[in-house]
């Protein structure tokens, strides 16, 4: 499965229970279709972005019934 990172944007959302929180929004293409993934700031700062996106690509590939 072919994938490519397009952009990484910092965003802020609001949760009723915990209030405001920041995250990175990873925007990437998998075989020509665009997907997004929220990445916590702690995971981003621990340099786990590529591993998390690759794991999400694996999930998308298995849902489509295709191998990487």
N, C-alpha and C positions, 0 to 999 in steps of 0.2 A: 504494500500500500504506500503510495507516494504522498508525502505531506510536506508543507512548507509554512514556516512561521511568517505571518504578515506584519503583526504589530503587537505591542504590549502597552496598554493604557492603564494609568492609575485612576481609580474611581473611588467614590465614597457612596455607601448605601446606609439605610437606616433599618434597624431591627427593633421591633417593639420591646423585646425583652432586654437587649443589651445596648441599645442606642446606636450611635453612628460607628461605622467601621470602614477602614480602608482596605482595598484589595487591588490586585493587578488583573486586568482582563486580557487574557491571551487570545488573540485572533489568529486563526490558522486555516489553511486549506488542506483538505484531504480529497485527493483525486478530483480537484476542480470545484468542490463544494466548500463553502465557508462555515466554520464552526467557532465557538467561543468556549472559554473555560475560565472560571473565577479562581484566582490563586491568592491565598492569604499572604499578607505581608511577611509573616514569619517564614513561610515556605519560600517566598521570593528572596528574602534576605539570606536564607540558608542555601541559595543557589539550586533549588529543586525544580525550577521552571521547566527545563527541557525534559526531565524525567517524568514530570506530571503530564505534560502535553503528549509525550510518547505513549504513556499508559492510556490516555484518552483516545489516541489514534488506534491503539490496539482494541479498545472497546468498540470503536466505530467499525473497525475492520471485521470484528467477530459478529457484530450486528448485521453487517452486510453479507456475511458468509464468505469473506475473502481473506486470504492471508497476506501478510506484508510482503 
